[in-house]
Amino acid sequence: MNTSPPQVSSSDPQPAVSLRFEQAIEQLQQSVRRLESGELSLEDSLKSFEEGIRLVRACQDTLQKAERRVEQLIRVNAQGEAELEPFAHGGKG
């Protein structure tokens, strides 16, 4: 399933750099490892935490879009049977 990629930026409140969901998860895991290591300064820890929050929000947005897409594609009718609905694809993939 190809969903809109998470948007991430380490310095802007509004994300600017586009990442795939999997890349965002990997970066989030790296941020957690850096924070858990205890080797970062307070300032670097705050920057890493802010980056992590942006990544989490971007991933949540991507997952919500995917969930809406799945719900649109498969619906259950009154007889309990799946009703498939075509999805108007808005991008590549």
Secondary structure, 3 states (H helix, E strand, C coil): CCCCCCEECCCCCCCCEECCHHHHHHHHHHHHHHHHHCCCCHHHHHHHHHHHHHHHHHHHHHHHHHHHHHHHHEEECCCCCEEECCCCCCCCC
